[in-house]
Amino acid sequence: MNESIKTTNTRIDNIETKLTTNTDTITQLNYKVLNLETKSRDRNLLIYGLEERGKNIFEQVSDFLFQYLDIDSSVTCIVNAVRLGQPRYGNNLRKRAVLVTFRDNSEVHTCMRNAYKLAGSTYAIDRDYPHEIQQARKKLWPEYKRLKRENRSAKLFFPAAVCVGEKVIYNEFPGWDNLVNGRVVNNTTHNLHLLLRLYDRPAYLSQ
């Protein structure tokens, strides 16, 4: 009887181990797909608040970069610019987001470095993250803003983690660096700075 129970327990343990392994594998594949998609979008920038009527969209983007981000459009190569979503007319006209693609991701970095200049305006910019990461960061945004008011050292890290000082307060993608890059990190910003430095995305969305 005892041997039968022992054998059953061993089988249950083995099944649980396999389930855990399979779950980790699925999570790892999901994280890696998101990571690759993020890299494929690293030349994209989202601009919120541009008027629907008026100038050609390329002219609007160029003027916005110059007037609000102090970026000379003559030295910036805009490959494409398109509004997202369906237009609405009449009194319900809404300002659709504009997806801008630059020639090089360094131009996106420059825009993000200057995004603090948008504080207090009706405009906002953000990187073009995959939907899952966008939603995770949107979920954390109220808490990030609250912590930022309470503690200026609060930061938002890629893909979606809020840190205060040396402590990670919220993390919507636990185990990201371990599963994506095969490196184990503990719950401190020191490790996030070291291991996620290529993907560090402070929150510059001024909304």
VOSE-163666 format. One line per field, with one value per residue: x, y, z of N, C-alpha, C in turn; residue number from 0. Coordinates in steps of 0.2 Angstrom, whole numbers, plus 2048, in hexadecimal, padded with zeros to 3 digits. Layout:
BEGIN
n_px [X_...]
n_py [Y_...]
n_pz [Z_...]
ca_px [X_...]
ca_py [Y_...]
ca_pz [Z_...]
c_px [X_...]
c_py [Y_...]
c_pz [Z_...]
resi [NUM_...]
***
This chain:
BEGIN
n_px [804_809_814_80D_807_812_817_80D_80E_81A_818_80F_817_820_818_814_820_823_818_81B_827_823_81A_824_82B_822_81F_82C_82E_823_828_834_82F_828_833_83B_832_831_83E_83D_835_83C_840_835_829_81C_811_806_7F8_7F9_7F1_7E3_7DF_7E5_7F7_801_805_812_818_812_818_825_825_820_82B_835_830_82B_834_840_848_850_849_84F_85A_856_84F_840_838_82B_81A_80B_7FA_7F1_7E3_7D2_7CB_7C1_7B4_7AC_7A4_7AA_7B7_7C6_7D7_7E2_7EF_800_80A_81B_829_83A_84A_854_857_85D_858_84B_84F_854_849_842_84A_848_83B_836_834_827_81F_811_80B_7FF_803_80B_817_81D_826_824_81D_81A_808_806_80F_80D_801_804_80C_804_7FB_803_806_7FE_802_810_810_80B_814_81F_81C_81D_82A_838_841_83B_839_835_837_83C_835_829_82A_82A_834_83B_848_854_84B_83F_82F_823_820_81C_820_827_837_83C_849_850_849_84A_857_85F_864_865_85D_85B_84F_853_856_863_868_85E_862_86F_86C_862_865_866_859_853_845_840_831_82A_81E_814_806]
n_py [7FA_806_807_809_815_81D_81B_821_82E_832_832_83C_847_847_84A_857_85D_85C_864_870_873_873_87E_888_887_88B_898_89E_89D_8A6_8B2_8B3_8B5_8C1_8C9_8C9_8CF_8DB_8E0_8E0_8EB_8F6_902_90A_916_91C_929_934_93E_947_952_94E_954_95F_961_957_946_943_950_955_94C_94F_95D_95C_955_95E_96A_965_95B_960_95B_95B_959_958_951_945_935_931_923_91E_923_921_922_919_90E_911_920_92C_937_948_94E_945_943_93C_93B_932_926_928_91E_91E_91A_919_91B_916_90E_916_923_922_920_92D_935_92F_933_940_942_946_954_955_955_95B_95F_95C_951_941_933_923_913_907_8FA_8E8_8E2_8DB_8DF_8ED_8ED_8E8_8F2_8FD_8F9_8FA_907_911_90D_90F_91D_921_91D_924_931_930_92B_931_928_91E_913_90D_8FE_8F4_8E4_8E7_8ED_8F4_8FE_903_90C_8FF_8F5_8EA_8ED_8EA_8DE_8D9_8CF_8C3_8BB_8BE_8C1_8B6_8AC_8B1_8B4_8AB_8AE_8B1_8BB_8C5_8CD_8DB_8EC_8EE_8E3_8E3_8EF_8EA_8DF_8E2_8EC_8EF_8F0_8F9_903_911_919_924_928_935_936]
n_pz [800_805_7FB_7F0_7F1_7F2_7E6_7DE_7E3_7DE_7D0_7CF_7D3_7C8_7BE_7C1_7C1_7B3_7AE_7B3_7AD_79F_7A0_7A3_797_78D_792_790_782_77E_784_77C_76F_771_774_768_760_765_763_755_753_757_750_750_755_75F_75E_767_766_75B_750_745_73A_72C_729_71E_724_726_726_732_73C_73B_73E_74B_751_751_757_764_769_766_75B_74C_73D_731_732_736_731_72C_728_727_72A_732_736_743_744_740_738_740_73D_73D_74C_754_752_754_75B_753_757_751_748_746_73C_73D_735_73C_74C_756_754_759_767_769_768_773_77E_77E_782_78E_78C_788_793_79B_78F_781_77B_778_778_774_774_768_76D_76E_76F_77B_784_784_78A_797_79C_79C_7A5_7B1_7B1_7B9_7C6_7C5_7C3_7CF_7D8_7D3_7D7_7E4_7E6_7DE_7D9_7D3_7C5_7B5_7AD_79E_79B_7A1_7AF_7BF_7C9_7D9_7DF_7E4_7E3_7DB_7D8_7D1_7C5_7B5_7AD_7B3_7B5_7A9_7A4_7A7_7A0_792_790_797_7A3_7B4_7BF_7CE_7D9_7D7_7D2_7CE_7C8_7BD_7B7_7B2_7AA_7A2_79B_78D_78A_792_795_79A_7A0_796_792_791_798]
ca_px [800_80E_818_808_806_818_818_808_810_820_815_80C_81D_823_813_814_826_822_814_81F_82C_81F_818_82A_82D_81D_821_832_82C_81F_82D_839_82B_827_83A_83C_82D_833_844_83B_832_840_840_82E_827_815_80F_7FF_7F5_7F9_7EB_7E1_7DE_7EB_7FC_803_807_81A_81A_810_81C_82B_824_820_831_839_82D_82A_839_846_84B_850_846_853_85F_852_84C_83A_837_824_816_804_7F5_7EE_7DC_7CD_7CA_7BA_7B2_7A7_7A6_7AD_7BE_7CB_7DE_7E5_7F6_804_810_821_82F_840_84F_859_854_860_854_846_852_855_842_840_84E_845_834_835_832_820_81B_80C_808_7FA_806_80E_81A_81F_828_81E_81E_814_802_806_814_80A_7FB_807_80F_7FE_7F9_808_807_7FB_806_816_80F_80A_81B_823_81A_81F_831_83A_845_837_83A_831_83C_83A_82F_824_82C_82B_83A_83D_84F_856_846_83A_829_81F_824_817_823_82C_83B_83D_850_852_846_84C_85E_862_867_861_85D_857_84A_856_857_86A_868_85B_867_874_86A_85D_867_865_852_850_841_83C_82B_82A_817_811_7FF]
ca_py [800_80C_808_80B_81C_820_81B_826_835_833_833_843_84B_847_84D_85E_860_85D_869_876_873_875_885_88C_887_890_89F_8A0_89E_8AC_8B7_8B4_8B8_8C8_8CC_8C9_8D4_8E2_8E2_8E2_8F2_8FB_908_90D_91B_91E_930_935_945_94B_954_94A_958_964_960_950_943_944_957_955_949_953_963_95A_953_964_96E_963_957_963_957_95D_954_958_94C_93F_932_92E_91E_91D_926_91F_922_913_90E_914_927_92E_93E_94C_950_93F_942_93A_93C_92B_926_928_91A_921_916_91D_917_912_90E_91B_928_921_921_934_937_92D_937_947_941_94A_95A_955_956_961_960_957_94C_93B_92F_91D_90E_902_8F3_8E3_8E3_8D8_8E4_8F3_8ED_8E7_8F8_901_8F6_8FC_90E_914_90C_913_924_922_91C_929_937_92F_92A_932_923_919_912_908_8FA_8F0_8E6_8EB_8EC_8FA_8FD_909_90A_8F9_8F0_8E9_8ED_8E7_8DB_8D5_8CA_8C0_8B6_8C0_8C1_8AF_8A8_8B3_8B5_8A6_8B1_8B1_8C2_8C6_8D3_8E2_8F0_8EE_8DE_8E5_8F3_8E7_8DA_8E4_8F3_8F0_8F1_8FD_908_915_91B_92B_92A_93B_937]
ca_pz [800_805_7F5_7EB_7F3_7F1_7DE_7DC_7E4_7D9_7CA_7CF_7D3_7C2_7B9_7C3_7BE_7AC_7AD_7B5_7A7_799_7A1_7A2_790_78A_794_78D_77B_77E_785_777_76A_773_774_761_75D_768_75F_74E_753_75A_74C_750_75A_75F_760_769_767_755_74D_73F_734_72B_725_71D_72A_727_729_739_740_73A_742_752_754_751_75C_76B_76B_764_757_746_739_72B_734_738_72C_72D_723_726_730_731_73C_745_745_73B_73A_742_73B_741_753_758_74F_759_759_753_758_74B_748_742_73B_73B_731_741_753_759_753_75E_76D_76A_76A_77A_783_77E_783_794_78A_787_799_79B_788_780_777_77C_774_777_770_765_770_76D_773_782_788_785_78F_79D_79E_79D_7AC_7B6_7B1_7BF_7CC_7C4_7C4_7D6_7DB_7D1_7DB_7EB_7E6_7D8_7D6_7D0_7BE_7B1_7A9_799_797_7A5_7B6_7C3_7CE_7DD_7E2_7E2_7E3_7D6_7DB_7CD_7BF_7B2_7A9_7B7_7B2_7A2_7A2_7A7_79A_78C_78F_79A_7A9_7BA_7C3_7D4_7D9_7D8_7CC_7CC_7C3_7B8_7B3_7AF_7A6_79D_799_786_789_797_792_79F_79E_794_78F_795_798]
c_px [804_812_813_807_80C_819_813_80B_816_81D_812_811_820_81E_813_81B_826_81D_817_824_829_81D_81E_82C_828_81E_827_831_828_824_831_835_82A_82E_83C_838_82F_839_842_837_836_842_83A_82D_820_814_808_7FD_7F6_7F2_7E9_7E1_7E5_7F0_7FD_806_80E_81C_818_815_823_82B_823_827_836_836_82C_830_840_84B_84B_84E_84B_859_85C_84F_846_838_82F_820_80F_800_7F2_7E7_7D8_7CC_7C2_7B9_7AD_7A9_7AA_7B4_7C3_7D2_7E1_7EC_7FA_80A_815_826_835_845_853_856_857_85C_84E_849_853_84E_840_844_84B_83E_832_832_82A_81C_817_809_802_7FC_80A_812_81C_822_823_81F_818_80E_803_80A_810_804_7FE_809_809_7FB_7FD_808_804_800_80D_815_80E_811_820_822_81D_827_834_83F_841_838_836_836_838_83A_82A_825_82D_82F_83A_843_852_851_841_834_823_822_81E_81A_829_830_83D_844_853_850_848_853_862_866_863_862_859_853_84D_857_85F_86B_864_85F_86C_872_865_85F_866_85D_84F_84C_83D_836_82A_823_814_80A_7FC]
c_py [806_80D_80B_813_820_821_821_82D_837_835_83A_848_84C_84B_855_861_861_863_870_878_876_87C_88A_88D_88C_897_8A2_8A1_8A5_8B2_8B9_8B7_8BF_8CC_8CE_8CF_8DB_8E4_8E4_8E9_8F7_902_90C_911_91C_925_931_93C_949_94C_94F_94E_95D_961_958_94D_944_94B_957_952_94D_959_961_958_959_969_96C_95E_95A_95F_959_958_953_953_945_93C_92E_929_91E_920_924_920_91B_913_911_91B_927_936_942_94E_94B_93E_941_93A_935_92B_925_923_91C_91B_91A_918_913_913_914_922_928_922_929_937_935_931_93E_947_945_951_95B_955_95C_963_95B_951_946_937_928_918_90A_8FB_8EF_8E4_8E1_8DD_8EA_8F3_8EC_8EE_8FD_8FF_8F9_904_912_913_90F_91A_926_922_921_930_936_92E_92B_92D_91D_919_90C_904_8F6_8E8_8E9_8E9_8F3_8F9_904_907_904_8F3_8F0_8E9_8E9_8E4_8D7_8CF_8C6_8BB_8B8_8BE_8BA_8AB_8AA_8B3_8AF_8A9_8B2_8B8_8C1_8CC_8D9_8E6_8F0_8E9_8E0_8EA_8F0_8E2_8DC_8EB_8F4_8F2_8F5_903_90B_918_922_92D_92F_93B_935]
c_pz [800_7FF_7F0_7EB_7F1_7E9_7DB_7DD_7E0_7D2_7CA_7CF_7CC_7BD_7BB_7C0_7B7_7AA_7AE_7AF_7A1_79A_7A0_79A_78C_78B_790_785_77A_77F_77F_771_76B_772_76D_75E_75F_764_758_74D_756_756_74C_756_759_762_761_769_761_752_746_739_733_727_723_723_72B_729_730_73E_740_73F_74A_755_755_757_763_76D_769_760_750_741_733_72C_736_732_72E_727_721_72B_72E_737_73D_746_740_73D_73C_740_73F_748_757_755_755_756_759_754_752_74C_743_742_739_738_736_748_757_759_758_765_76E_76C_771_77F_783_780_789_792_789_78D_799_794_787_77B_77B_777_778_772_76D_767_76E_771_77A_787_789_78A_796_7A0_79F_7A4_7B2_7B6_7B7_7C5_7CB_7C5_7CC_7DA_7D9_7D5_7E2_7EC_7DF_7D5_7D3_7C8_7BB_7AC_7A4_79C_79B_7AC_7B9_7C9_7D2_7E0_7DF_7E2_7DE_7D9_7D8_7C7_7BB_7AD_7AD_7B4_7AB_7A0_7A2_7A1_793_78B_793_7A0_7AF_7BE_7C9_7D4_7DB_7D2_7CA_7C7_7BC_7B3_7AF_7A9_7A1_79A_791_785_78E_793_798_79C_79C_791_793_794_79E]
resi [0_1_2_3_4_5_6_7_8_9_10_11_12_13_14_15_16_17_18_19_20_21_22_23_24_25_26_27_28_29_30_31_32_33_34_35_36_37_38_39_40_41_42_43_44_45_46_47_48_49_50_51_52_53_54_55_56_57_58_59_60_61_62_63_64_65_66_67_68_69_70_71_72_73_74_75_76_77_78_79_80_81_82_83_84_85_86_87_88_89_90_91_92_93_94_95_96_97_98_99_100_101_102_103_104_105_106_107_108_109_110_111_112_113_114_115_116_117_118_119_120_121_122_123_124_125_126_127_128_129_130_131_132_133_134_135_136_137_138_139_140_141_142_143_144_145_146_147_148_149_150_151_152_153_154_155_156_157_158_159_160_161_162_163_164_165_166_167_168_169_170_171_172_173_174_175_176_177_178_179_180_181_182_183_184_185_186_187_188_189_190_191_192_193_194_195_196_197_198_199_200_201_202_203_204_205_206]
***
